[in-house]
Amino acid sequence: MLQIVAGLKEGKGYKGIQVNWGQANKTIADGSADFNLLPSTHPGDRIAAGQAAGKMRII
């Protein structure tokens, strides 16, 4: 999706990490990733977790 939307390829525009669903909220909240791309419905618990982690943009 990042390649389609922003023209970035993993390893050439960013360093990607992948986590399972059980780790996603922790990864968002602890700031170990600068950007999170994940499928979600609205409202969803991952959106709330991201907003609680601080400044973030949801697209």
PyMOL Python script that loads the backbone (N, CA, C, O; Angstrom):
from pymol import cmd

cmd.read_pdbstr("""\
ATOM      1  N   MET A   1       0.818  -1.182   0.000  1.00  0.00           N
ATOM      2  CA  MET A   1       0.000   0.000   0.000  1.00  0.00           C
ATOM      3  C   MET A   1       0.871   1.258   0.000  1.00  0.00           C
ATOM      4  O   MET A   1       0.557   2.225  -0.693  1.00  0.00           O
ATOM      5  N   LEU A   2       1.961   1.254   0.770  1.00  0.00           N
ATOM      6  CA  LEU A   2       2.849   2.420   0.782  1.00  0.00           C
ATOM      7  C   LEU A   2       3.458   2.687  -0.589  1.00  0.00           C
ATOM      8  O   LEU A   2       3.642   3.842  -0.973  1.00  0.00           O
ATOM      9  N   GLN A   3       3.761   1.658  -1.307  1.00  0.00           N
ATOM     10  CA  GLN A   3       4.343   1.839  -2.633  1.00  0.00           C
ATOM     11  C   GLN A   3       3.317   2.479  -3.570  1.00  0.00           C
ATOM     12  O   GLN A   3       3.662   3.362  -4.356  1.00  0.00           O
ATOM     13  N   ILE A   4       2.087   2.048  -3.492  1.00  0.00           N
ATOM     14  CA  ILE A   4       1.041   2.598  -4.351  1.00  0.00           C
ATOM     15  C   ILE A   4       0.757   4.056  -3.987  1.00  0.00           C
ATOM     16  O   ILE A   4       0.665   4.908  -4.871  1.00  0.00           O
ATOM     17  N   VAL A   5       0.619   4.342  -2.718  1.00  0.00           N
ATOM     18  CA  VAL A   5       0.218   5.677  -2.271  1.00  0.00           C
ATOM     19  C   VAL A   5       1.377   6.676  -2.286  1.00  0.00           C
ATOM     20  O   VAL A   5       1.211   7.808  -2.740  1.00  0.00           O
ATOM     21  N   ALA A   6       2.550   6.266  -1.793  1.00  0.00           N
ATOM     22  CA  ALA A   6       3.656   7.209  -1.615  1.00  0.00           C
ATOM     23  C   ALA A   6       4.871   6.925  -2.495  1.00  0.00           C
ATOM     24  O   ALA A   6       5.815   7.715  -2.520  1.00  0.00           O
ATOM     25  N   GLY A   7       4.855   5.813  -3.211  1.00  0.00           N
ATOM     26  CA  GLY A   7       5.989   5.477  -4.060  1.00  0.00           C
ATOM     27  C   GLY A   7       7.191   4.948  -3.297  1.00  0.00           C
ATOM     28  O   GLY A   7       8.285   4.862  -3.856  1.00  0.00           O
ATOM     29  N   LEU A   8       7.011   4.591  -2.030  1.00  0.00           N
ATOM     30  CA  LEU A   8       8.118   4.085  -1.219  1.00  0.00           C
ATOM     31  C   LEU A   8       8.194   2.567  -1.298  1.00  0.00           C
ATOM     32  O   LEU A   8       7.173   1.880  -1.308  1.00  0.00           O
ATOM     33  N   LYS A   9       9.420   2.054  -1.353  1.00  0.00           N
ATOM     34  CA  LYS A   9       9.630   0.610  -1.316  1.00  0.00           C
ATOM     35  C   LYS A   9      10.384   0.268  -0.043  1.00  0.00           C
ATOM     36  O   LYS A   9      11.292   0.989   0.372  1.00  0.00           O
ATOM     37  N   GLU A  10       9.998  -0.838   0.569  1.00  0.00           N
ATOM     38  CA  GLU A  10      10.666  -1.260   1.798  1.00  0.00           C
ATOM     39  C   GLU A  10      12.154  -1.418   1.551  1.00  0.00           C
ATOM     40  O   GLU A  10      12.569  -2.063   0.588  1.00  0.00           O
ATOM     41  N   GLY A  11      12.953  -0.824   2.425  1.00  0.00           N
ATOM     42  CA  GLY A  11      14.404  -0.874   2.303  1.00  0.00           C
ATOM     43  C   GLY A  11      14.978   0.276   1.501  1.00  0.00           C
ATOM     44  O   GLY A  11      16.178   0.541   1.575  1.00  0.00           O
ATOM     45  N   LYS A  12      14.135   0.971   0.726  1.00  0.00           N
ATOM     46  CA  LYS A  12      14.611   2.098  -0.076  1.00  0.00           C
ATOM     47  C   LYS A  12      14.004   3.424   0.368  1.00  0.00           C
ATOM     48  O   LYS A  12      14.538   4.484   0.040  1.00  0.00           O
ATOM     49  N   GLY A  13      12.923   3.384   1.092  1.00  0.00           N
ATOM     50  CA  GLY A  13      12.308   4.610   1.565  1.00  0.00           C
ATOM     51  C   GLY A  13      11.958   4.529   3.043  1.00  0.00           C
ATOM     52  O   GLY A  13      11.655   5.531   3.691  1.00  0.00           O
ATOM     53  N   TYR A  14      12.008   3.326   3.542  1.00  0.00           N
ATOM     54  CA  TYR A  14      11.708   3.101   4.947  1.00  0.00           C
ATOM     55  C   TYR A  14      12.169   1.707   5.338  1.00  0.00           C
ATOM     56  O   TYR A  14      12.391   0.851   4.482  1.00  0.00           O
ATOM     57  N   LYS A  15      12.310   1.488   6.630  1.00  0.00           N
ATOM     58  CA  LYS A  15      12.636   0.159   7.151  1.00  0.00           C
ATOM     59  C   LYS A  15      11.362  -0.403   7.765  1.00  0.00           C
ATOM     60  O   LYS A  15      10.862   0.120   8.761  1.00  0.00           O
ATOM     61  N   GLY A  16      10.853  -1.442   7.183  1.00  0.00           N
ATOM     62  CA  GLY A  16       9.598  -2.018   7.641  1.00  0.00           C
ATOM     63  C   GLY A  16       9.772  -3.043   8.747  1.00  0.00           C
ATOM     64  O   GLY A  16      10.762  -3.774   8.788  1.00  0.00           O
ATOM     65  N   ILE A  17       8.806  -3.085   9.634  1.00  0.00           N
ATOM     66  CA  ILE A  17       8.714  -4.141  10.632  1.00  0.00           C
ATOM     67  C   ILE A  17       7.288  -4.681  10.561  1.00  0.00           C
ATOM     68  O   ILE A  17       6.357  -3.959  10.208  1.00  0.00           O
ATOM     69  N   GLN A  18       7.135  -5.920  10.890  1.00  0.00           N
ATOM     70  CA  GLN A  18       5.813  -6.530  10.910  1.00  0.00           C
ATOM     71  C   GLN A  18       5.594  -7.160  12.271  1.00  0.00           C
ATOM     72  O   GLN A  18       6.477  -7.815  12.824  1.00  0.00           O
ATOM     73  N   VAL A  19       4.405  -6.950  12.796  1.00  0.00           N
ATOM     74  CA  VAL A  19       4.043  -7.546  14.076  1.00  0.00           C
ATOM     75  C   VAL A  19       2.694  -8.225  13.923  1.00  0.00           C
ATOM     76  O   VAL A  19       1.914  -7.887  13.033  1.00  0.00           O
ATOM     77  N   ASN A  20       2.427  -9.177  14.789  1.00  0.00           N
ATOM     78  CA  ASN A  20       1.126  -9.832  14.737  1.00  0.00           C
ATOM     79  C   ASN A  20       0.090  -8.945  15.423  1.00  0.00           C
ATOM     80  O   ASN A  20       0.432  -7.964  16.083  1.00  0.00           O
ATOM     81  N   TRP A  21      -1.178  -9.305  15.256  1.00  0.00           N
ATOM     82  CA  TRP A  21      -2.256  -8.480  15.812  1.00  0.00           C
ATOM     83  C   TRP A  21      -2.124  -8.291  17.318  1.00  0.00           C
ATOM     84  O   TRP A  21      -2.467  -7.231  17.842  1.00  0.00           O
ATOM     85  N   GLY A  22      -1.636  -9.294  18.007  1.00  0.00           N
ATOM     86  CA  GLY A  22      -1.488  -9.192  19.448  1.00  0.00           C
ATOM     87  C   GLY A  22      -0.433  -8.175  19.873  1.00  0.00           C
ATOM     88  O   GLY A  22      -0.497  -7.644  20.982  1.00  0.00           O
ATOM     89  N   GLN A  23       0.531  -7.901  19.006  1.00  0.00           N
ATOM     90  CA  GLN A  23       1.593  -6.946  19.313  1.00  0.00           C
ATOM     91  C   GLN A  23       1.303  -5.550  18.778  1.00  0.00           C
ATOM     92  O   GLN A  23       1.986  -4.597  19.152  1.00  0.00           O
ATOM     93  N   ALA A  24       0.312  -5.410  17.916  1.00  0.00           N
ATOM     94  CA  ALA A  24       0.074  -4.137  17.226  1.00  0.00           C
ATOM     95  C   ALA A  24      -0.187  -2.982  18.181  1.00  0.00           C
ATOM     96  O   ALA A  24       0.419  -1.921  18.030  1.00  0.00           O
ATOM     97  N   ASN A  25      -1.062  -3.153  19.152  1.00  0.00           N
ATOM     98  CA  ASN A  25      -1.350  -2.055  20.080  1.00  0.00           C
ATOM     99  C   ASN A  25      -0.103  -1.623  20.835  1.00  0.00           C
ATOM    100  O   ASN A  25       0.117  -0.429  21.034  1.00  0.00           O
ATOM    101  N   LYS A  26       0.718  -2.586  21.262  1.00  0.00           N
ATOM    102  CA  LYS A  26       1.948  -2.256  21.987  1.00  0.00           C
ATOM    103  C   LYS A  26       2.902  -1.477  21.087  1.00  0.00           C
ATOM    104  O   LYS A  26       3.495  -0.491  21.523  1.00  0.00           O
ATOM    105  N   THR A  27       3.053  -1.904  19.852  1.00  0.00           N
ATOM    106  CA  THR A  27       3.953  -1.239  18.919  1.00  0.00           C
ATOM    107  C   THR A  27       3.510   0.199  18.658  1.00  0.00           C
ATOM    108  O   THR A  27       4.342   1.102  18.566  1.00  0.00           O
ATOM    109  N   ILE A  28       2.214   0.407  18.541  1.00  0.00           N
ATOM    110  CA  ILE A  28       1.693   1.757  18.334  1.00  0.00           C
ATOM    111  C   ILE A  28       1.931   2.608  19.577  1.00  0.00           C
ATOM    112  O   ILE A  28       2.415   3.736  19.478  1.00  0.00           O
ATOM    113  N   ALA A  29       1.594   2.076  20.728  1.00  0.00           N
ATOM    114  CA  ALA A  29       1.652   2.855  21.969  1.00  0.00           C
ATOM    115  C   ALA A  29       3.068   3.133  22.463  1.00  0.00           C
ATOM    116  O   ALA A  29       3.313   4.188  23.050  1.00  0.00           O
ATOM    117  N   ASP A  30       4.013   2.205  22.239  1.00  0.00           N
ATOM    118  CA  ASP A  30       5.355   2.424  22.792  1.00  0.00           C
ATOM    119  C   ASP A  30       6.256   3.267  21.891  1.00  0.00           C
ATOM    120  O   ASP A  30       7.384   3.589  22.266  1.00  0.00           O
ATOM    121  N   GLY A  31       5.768   3.620  20.718  1.00  0.00           N
ATOM    122  CA  GLY A  31       6.542   4.486  19.837  1.00  0.00           C
ATOM    123  C   GLY A  31       7.687   3.811  19.121  1.00  0.00           C
ATOM    124  O   GLY A  31       8.559   4.499  18.592  1.00  0.00           O
ATOM    125  N   SER A  32       7.722   2.485  19.082  1.00  0.00           N
ATOM    126  CA  SER A  32       8.822   1.800  18.420  1.00  0.00           C
ATOM    127  C   SER A  32       8.741   1.892  16.898  1.00  0.00           C
ATOM    128  O   SER A  32       9.686   1.519  16.204  1.00  0.00           O
ATOM    129  N   ALA A  33       7.637   2.377  16.384  1.00  0.00           N
ATOM    130  CA  ALA A  33       7.497   2.615  14.955  1.00  0.00           C
ATOM    131  C   ALA A  33       7.101   4.077  14.743  1.00  0.00           C
ATOM    132  O   ALA A  33       6.295   4.624  15.497  1.00  0.00           O
ATOM    133  N   ASP A  34       7.667   4.700  13.721  1.00  0.00           N
ATOM    134  CA  ASP A  34       7.332   6.093  13.415  1.00  0.00           C
ATOM    135  C   ASP A  34       6.028   6.200  12.630  1.00  0.00           C
ATOM    136  O   ASP A  34       5.364   7.236  12.650  1.00  0.00           O
ATOM    137  N   PHE A  35       5.675   5.136  11.950  1.00  0.00           N
ATOM    138  CA  PHE A  35       4.504   5.133  11.091  1.00  0.00           C
ATOM    139  C   PHE A  35       3.864   3.765  11.175  1.00  0.00           C
ATOM    140  O   PHE A  35       4.563   2.752  11.194  1.00  0.00           O
ATOM    141  N   ASN A  36       2.562   3.724  11.224  1.00  0.00           N
ATOM    142  CA  ASN A  36       1.849   2.448  11.281  1.00  0.00           C
ATOM    143  C   ASN A  36       0.844   2.368  10.155  1.00  0.00           C
ATOM    144  O   ASN A  36       0.013   3.261   9.985  1.00  0.00           O
ATOM    145  N   LEU A  37       0.920   1.311   9.395  1.00  0.00           N
ATOM    146  CA  LEU A  37      -0.048   1.047   8.341  1.00  0.00           C
ATOM    147  C   LEU A  37      -0.734  -0.252   8.707  1.00  0.00           C
ATOM    148  O   LEU A  37      -0.114  -1.315   8.716  1.00  0.00           O
ATOM    149  N   LEU A  38      -2.008  -0.158   9.006  1.00  0.00           N
ATOM    150  CA  LEU A  38      -2.730  -1.371   9.362  1.00  0.00           C
ATOM    151  C   LEU A  38      -4.193  -1.228   8.994  1.00  0.00           C
ATOM    152  O   LEU A  38      -4.770  -0.147   9.106  1.00  0.00           O
ATOM    153  N   PRO A  39      -4.782  -2.316   8.559  1.00  0.00           N
ATOM    154  CA  PRO A  39      -6.212  -2.274   8.248  1.00  0.00           C
ATOM    155  C   PRO A  39      -7.011  -2.177   9.541  1.00  0.00           C
ATOM    156  O   PRO A  39      -6.694  -2.832  10.533  1.00  0.00           O
ATOM    157  N   SER A  40      -8.024  -1.373   9.515  1.00  0.00           N
ATOM    158  CA  SER A  40      -8.831  -1.201  10.715  1.00  0.00           C
ATOM    159  C   SER A  40     -10.202  -0.683  10.326  1.00  0.00           C
ATOM    160  O   SER A  40     -10.376  -0.082   9.266  1.00  0.00           O
ATOM    161  N   THR A  41     -11.143  -0.916  11.168  1.00  0.00           N
ATOM    162  CA  THR A  41     -12.459  -0.327  10.987  1.00  0.00           C
ATOM    163  C   THR A  41     -12.577   0.830  11.962  1.00  0.00           C
ATOM    164  O   THR A  41     -11.819   0.915  12.928  1.00  0.00           O
ATOM    165  N   HIS A  42     -13.506   1.698  11.714  1.00  0.00           N
ATOM    166  CA  HIS A  42     -13.680   2.836  12.623  1.00  0.00           C
ATOM    167  C   HIS A  42     -15.049   2.743  13.257  1.00  0.00           C
ATOM    168  O   HIS A  42     -16.022   2.561  12.525  1.00  0.00           O
ATOM    169  N   PRO A  43     -15.190   2.853  14.546  1.00  0.00           N
ATOM    170  CA  PRO A  43     -14.102   2.982  15.513  1.00  0.00           C
ATOM    171  C   PRO A  43     -13.456   1.631  15.780  1.00  0.00           C
ATOM    172  O   PRO A  43     -14.098   0.589  15.653  1.00  0.00           O
ATOM    173  N   GLY A  44     -12.217   1.658  16.140  1.00  0.00           N
ATOM    174  CA  GLY A  44     -11.494   0.441  16.457  1.00  0.00           C
ATOM    175  C   GLY A  44     -10.543   0.676  17.614  1.00  0.00           C
ATOM    176  O   GLY A  44     -10.149   1.813  17.875  1.00  0.00           O
ATOM    177  N   ASP A  45     -10.173  -0.383  18.308  1.00  0.00           N
ATOM    178  CA  ASP A  45      -9.303  -0.224  19.475  1.00  0.00           C
ATOM    179  C   ASP A  45      -7.903   0.227  19.083  1.00  0.00           C
ATOM    180  O   ASP A  45      -7.232   0.882  19.881  1.00  0.00           O
ATOM    181  N   ARG A  46      -7.443  -0.102  17.881  1.00  0.00           N
ATOM    182  CA  ARG A  46      -6.111   0.323  17.462  1.00  0.00           C
ATOM    183  C   ARG A  46      -6.065   1.825  17.198  1.00  0.00           C
ATOM    184  O   ARG A  46      -5.037   2.462  17.432  1.00  0.00           O
ATOM    185  N   ILE A  47      -7.152   2.390  16.721  1.00  0.00           N
ATOM    186  CA  ILE A  47      -7.214   3.837  16.533  1.00  0.00           C
ATOM    187  C   ILE A  47      -7.136   4.533  17.884  1.00  0.00           C
ATOM    188  O   ILE A  47      -6.392   5.500  18.041  1.00  0.00           O
ATOM    189  N   ALA A  48      -7.892   4.052  18.851  1.00  0.00           N
ATOM    190  CA  ALA A  48      -7.857   4.636  20.196  1.00  0.00           C
ATOM    191  C   ALA A  48      -6.478   4.494  20.811  1.00  0.00           C
ATOM    192  O   ALA A  48      -6.009   5.418  21.476  1.00  0.00           O
ATOM    193  N   ALA A  49      -5.812   3.359  20.609  1.00  0.00           N
ATOM    194  CA  ALA A  49      -4.468   3.148  21.158  1.00  0.00           C
ATOM    195  C   ALA A  49      -3.474   4.118  20.535  1.00  0.00           C
ATOM    196  O   ALA A  49      -2.610   4.657  21.227  1.00  0.00           O
ATOM    197  N   GLY A  50      -3.594   4.338  19.243  1.00  0.00           N
ATOM    198  CA  GLY A  50      -2.700   5.274  18.565  1.00  0.00           C
ATOM    199  C   GLY A  50      -2.902   6.695  19.035  1.00  0.00           C
ATOM    200  O   GLY A  50      -1.931   7.420  19.254  1.00  0.00           O
ATOM    201  N   GLN A  51      -4.141   7.104  19.193  1.00  0.00           N
ATOM    202  CA  GLN A  51      -4.420   8.453  19.670  1.00  0.00           C
ATOM    203  C   GLN A  51      -3.918   8.637  21.096  1.00  0.00           C
ATOM    204  O   GLN A  51      -3.433   9.714  21.442  1.00  0.00           O
ATOM    205  N   ALA A  52      -4.025   7.615  21.921  1.00  0.00           N
ATOM    206  CA  ALA A  52      -3.551   7.698  23.300  1.00  0.00           C
ATOM    207  C   ALA A  52      -2.028   7.786  23.360  1.00  0.00           C
ATOM    208  O   ALA A  52      -1.478   8.304  24.332  1.00  0.00           O
ATOM    209  N   ALA A  53      -1.340   7.285  22.330  1.00  0.00           N
ATOM    210  CA  ALA A  53       0.119   7.287  22.319  1.00  0.00           C
ATOM    211  C   ALA A  53       0.688   8.678  22.073  1.00  0.00           C
ATOM    212  O   ALA A  53       1.871   8.911  22.318  1.00  0.00           O
ATOM    213  N   GLY A  54      -0.118   9.585  21.602  1.00  0.00           N
ATOM    214  CA  GLY A  54       0.366  10.940  21.350  1.00  0.00           C
ATOM    215  C   GLY A  54      -0.056  11.426  19.992  1.00  0.00           C
ATOM    216  O   GLY A  54      -1.043  10.965  19.420  1.00  0.00           O
ATOM    217  N   LYS A  55       0.708  12.363  19.489  1.00  0.00           N
ATOM    218  CA  LYS A  55       0.400  13.016  18.223  1.00  0.00           C
ATOM    219  C   LYS A  55       0.443  11.986  17.089  1.00  0.00           C
ATOM    220  O   LYS A  55       1.463  11.333  16.870  1.00  0.00           O
ATOM    221  N   MET A  56      -0.669  11.853  16.378  1.00  0.00           N
ATOM    222  CA  MET A  56      -0.660  10.939  15.236  1.00  0.00           C
ATOM    223  C   MET A  56      -1.683  11.382  14.221  1.00  0.00           C
ATOM    224  O   MET A  56      -2.670  12.031  14.567  1.00  0.00           O
ATOM    225  N   ARG A  57      -1.458  11.044  12.997  1.00  0.00           N
ATOM    226  CA  ARG A  57      -2.357  11.363  11.911  1.00  0.00           C
ATOM    227  C   ARG A  57      -2.997  10.078  11.435  1.00  0.00           C
ATOM    228  O   ARG A  57      -2.300   9.101  11.161  1.00  0.00           O
ATOM    229  N   ILE A  58      -4.302  10.068  11.333  1.00  0.00           N
ATOM    230  CA  ILE A  58      -5.024   8.877  10.879  1.00  0.00           C
ATOM    231  C   ILE A  58      -5.585   9.171   9.497  1.00  0.00           C
ATOM    232  O   ILE A  58      -6.348  10.119   9.312  1.00  0.00           O
ATOM    233  N   ILE A  59      -5.200   8.350   8.532  1.00  0.00           N
ATOM    234  CA  ILE A  59      -5.682   8.511   7.165  1.00  0.00           C
ATOM    235  C   ILE A  59      -6.413   7.254   6.766  1.00  0.00           C
ATOM    236  O   ILE A  59      -6.911   7.160   5.644  1.00  0.00           O
TER     237      ILE A  59
END
""", "prot")
cmd.dss("prot")
cmd.show_as("cartoon", "prot")
cmd.util.cbc("prot")
cmd.orient("prot")
